[in-house]
Amino acid sequence: MSVVVLDTSVLISGLLSPRGASGALVDAFFADRLKLAYTPATFAEYAEVMERLEFAGVITPADRMGVLLKVQHCGVLVKVAAVPVDDWPDMDDLPFVAAALAKEARVTITLNTGDFEPATRHGLRAFSPAQAKREFL
């Protein structure tokens, strides 16, 4: 079973649009066909984003709790790896880079692959949800 890092954008997209590629990846995680690597920082971001008012009518408190419990109990808590100095387009993505670099597979799945371009110089592979669906499911 593959161990990957899901950027928050993919997790939220999967929850909001279960029929798309992001939804297939989230479903695969819930069906234990895909392992999710996370750190305390990425976990905190998942929680914070799911609580935003813009998602209040779509992601219920029960759904949010279910996602967070599934991540805690079935995900892989990884020790944060050092992120190399580089020209990172979005500093908010660095916790996800750190999580991916900590795992042997070094895979992150994101809707913003361009933001992860510098990571490819450091052995990280960034996939779009459609690419990841083809590669891992």
C-alpha atoms as one frame of an Amber mdcrd trajectory, in Angstrom:
protein
   0.000   0.000   0.000   1.357   3.391  -0.996   2.063   6.064   1.608   1.421
   9.593   0.356   0.913  13.104   1.649  -2.354  14.773   0.709  -2.238  18.517
   0.458  -5.214  20.112   2.186  -6.564  21.219  -1.189  -6.926  17.574  -2.247
  -8.519  16.491   1.021 -11.103  19.299   0.884 -11.732  18.791  -2.834 -12.254
  15.084  -2.210 -14.756  15.771   0.539 -16.641  18.330  -1.555 -16.556  16.440
  -4.877 -16.477  12.715  -4.148 -16.810  11.765  -7.825 -13.583  13.433  -8.952
 -10.001  12.212  -8.715  -9.544  13.843  -5.296 -12.678  12.068  -4.109 -11.308
   8.738  -5.323  -8.118   9.324  -3.333 -10.013  10.263  -0.171 -12.230   7.191
  -0.646  -9.130   5.030  -1.080  -7.760   6.365   2.207 -11.032   5.615   3.995
 -11.100   2.129   2.430  -7.511   1.485   3.605  -6.164   1.234   0.046  -3.952
   4.301   0.486  -1.942   5.363   3.542  -1.785   9.021   4.483   1.429  10.371
   5.999   0.941  13.386   8.238   2.671  15.561  10.810   1.203  17.601  13.656
   1.372  20.672  11.402  -0.452  19.069   8.464  -3.041  17.575  10.827  -3.623
  21.022  12.361  -4.081  22.527   8.906  -6.629  19.864   7.951  -8.604  20.656
  11.116  -8.386  24.422  10.669  -9.456  24.430   7.017 -12.368  22.041   7.567
 -13.655  24.379  10.318 -13.781  27.435   8.037 -17.187  29.035   7.663 -17.119
  28.563   3.884 -17.354  24.788   4.455 -19.840  24.883   7.358 -22.795  23.837
   5.222 -20.892  21.109   3.433 -18.461  19.532   5.894 -20.427  18.735   9.041
 -18.816  18.573  12.489 -19.345  14.800  12.398 -17.626  14.558   9.002 -14.745
  16.694  10.251 -14.349  14.544  13.359 -14.496  11.387  11.246 -11.751  12.613
   8.942  -9.501  13.676  11.810 -10.013  10.414  13.710  -9.295   8.394  10.561
  -6.071  10.357   9.992  -4.980   9.867  13.606  -5.791   6.171  13.774  -4.991
   4.961  10.263  -2.549   7.546   8.941   1.199   7.398   9.419   2.495  10.040
  11.800   5.937  10.949  10.480   8.827  12.739  12.074   9.254  16.056  10.306
  12.147  16.110   7.859  14.261  19.193   7.343  13.108  21.175   4.338  16.028
  22.253   2.152  16.552  25.917   1.468  15.126  26.726  -1.946  12.908  29.196
  -3.777   9.569  27.930  -2.423   6.586  29.650  -4.082   4.239  29.089  -1.120
   5.722  28.829   2.362   2.402  27.405   3.620   3.189  24.215   1.672   6.395
  23.499   3.583   4.752  21.305   6.248   3.548  19.043   3.427   6.994  19.046
   1.829   8.504  18.131   5.224   6.044  15.266   5.646   6.697  13.907   2.157
  10.468  14.136   2.535  10.198  12.116   5.754   8.743   9.109   3.939  10.594
   6.761   1.627   8.076   7.200  -1.203   8.449  11.011  -1.078   5.091  11.663
  -2.700   2.741  14.573  -2.237  -0.584  14.965  -3.998  -1.754  18.516  -4.592
  -3.954  20.657  -6.781  -1.024  23.097  -6.988   1.836  21.023  -8.407   3.668
  24.181  -9.488   4.045  25.201  -5.840   5.945  21.961  -5.249   8.299  22.349
  -8.232  11.378  23.090  -6.056  10.726  19.859  -4.152  11.474  17.817  -7.260
  15.097  18.966  -6.975  15.180  17.301  -3.568  13.722  13.941  -4.555  10.055
  14.694  -3.935   7.416  13.749  -6.486   4.342  15.981  -6.736   1.260  14.506
  -8.387  -2.046  16.043  -9.337  -5.026  14.028  -8.077  -5.634  12.633 -11.581
  -1.991  11.535 -11.881  -2.048  10.017  -8.385  -5.269   8.162  -9.120  -3.649
   6.545 -12.163  -0.408   5.815 -10.290  -1.713   4.528  -6.962  -5.268   3.246
  -7.441
